[in-house]
Amino acid sequence: MTSAPRPLPMSRPTHRTAPCALGPTTALAWVLLCALSGCAIGPTHERPSAPVPATYKEAAPGWVPATPADGLERGAWWAVFNDPLLDELQRRVDVSNQNIAAASAAYAQARALVGEQRAAAWPIVSLDTTANRSGGESSSSRGSGLERAGLTGANANRYQVSLGASWEPDVWGRLRQSAEAAQAGAQASAADLAAARLAAQGELAVNYLGVRQLDAQRDLLQATIGGYERTLQIARNRYDAGVAPKTDVLQAQTQLANAQADRLGLIRQRAQLEHAIAVLLGQAPADFTLAPTPWASHIPTVPVGLPSTLLQRRPDIASAERQVALANAQIGIARSAHYPSFGLSASVGAGATRVSELFNAPTTLWSLGLQAAQTLFDAGATRERVAGAQATRDQAVARYRQTVLVAFQGVEDQLAAARVLEAQQTLRRQATDAAEQVEAQALNRYRAGQVGYTEVVTAQATALNARRALIQAVADRQTTVVALIQALGGGWQENPL
């Protein structure tokens, strides 16, 4: 029968020994560790250069850059449309949109990673307790009742408790740069969240304005259908009186049926936009209805900041720049593998056969340790990892510059669209006024028997197309305002970074 294993002999309990003094070599090592703990071997991050023009090429003549006092509100930017219902829907999007919820969760995950990386710079303290019972069975006592019950003296108890700590000094700045990389990733995630929010808000605004524009188109067609019905009655009366051919009635019926079919097409388009708005709000389409309201043809004015401010306003640019910072920190992390790693450990514990004896002086054990490790040969793997990290940083820089260029392109496109659409609206209005006059004259002349019904049909179709084109021009200007606000960064602020 074997007895329970006893702990290896260790030095005497610390409470009986005076604090030991560090030797010259140990003291020198500690000084070097403390001096090197502030070292960093990674490159310093700087925002990459990007082509930034002094002004926008497509800015309208006489354009004055916005100042902080008159700039676009960076929060509820959709308030420029003065629509209370749109304000309410936008608030619901911020809470219920699932794309925003996913981006918010990704941001929370990135923040948790920052905390995890920062925690790596602190010591790890652990408590370990064990309790064992061991025993054996002799041939002479095999089969006895006491032995089967486990009550013989061959059984032994063993209790152990230990408190340990380990710490890796951040000699080469690897832990600090890991935390910086995680922080840059979290900032990029915050910018992605802002981009997701801006995209959802912009899509909602465009869909909402589309619904209102379709309501206006439907009202126009409804009024036109009423006019076509009256014209059909005129054609029937003239046919019944024998002063007009049957073709006039057939043409009037064709024109009326086409207008009614067009109206049904608008109803289908409106339903699709209404369903899209419901999904943006995080609702099932069956549970959401947007009641028709009069169309507001208001075109808000958007002050445009200088091109350089775009680098601070656009969330996608901020995200791309933070990705460069993350890749830059990864270079330092890869370089740290060239240098030795150090670790400190300490533990104190006790072992005994009885719980009451665990903390007696003779049973107390302690240890201190210093570890160092250095890779002597890895066939150039570390060097290649550094080169790969540098290439990743170069890719991030290129993506950042491309993002900046695309952002400027977006602003220029919307500025050009805003200027052209404003001129188009003026021309569309002139065309509508002229077409309505021709329509009225053609109908009066037909009633007087001076022209055939074909001329009336042509004039009415031209007038309807002109009216619809005018509504579309106004709606295009409204959606261009939304697109311009998005291109300028919408409600984004750099301060949270």
Salt bridges, closest charged atoms under 4 A:
GLU58 OE1 - ARG419 NH2 3.02
ASP94 OD1 - ARG197 NE 2.48
GLU137 OE2 - ARG142 NE 3.19
GLU168 OE2 - ARG174 NH2 2.63
GLU180 OE2 - ARG176 NH1 2.60
ASP215 OD2 - ARG212 NH1 3.08
ASP215 OD1 - ARG218 NH2 3.59
ASP215 OD1 - ARG270 NE 2.53
ASP262 OD2 - ARG468 NH1 3.94
GLU274 OE2 - ARG270 NH1 3.24
ASP316 OD2 - ARG314 NH2 2.70
GLU321 OE2 - HIS45 NE2 2.75
GLU321 OE1 - ARG322 NE 2.88
GLU384 OE2 - ARG383 NE 3.88
ASP394 OD1 - ARG393 NE 3.65
GLU436 OE2 - ARG467 NE 2.99
GLU439 OE1 - ARG467 NH2 2.62
GLU455 OE2 - ARG445 NH1 3.53
GLU494 OE2 - ARG47 NH2 3.23
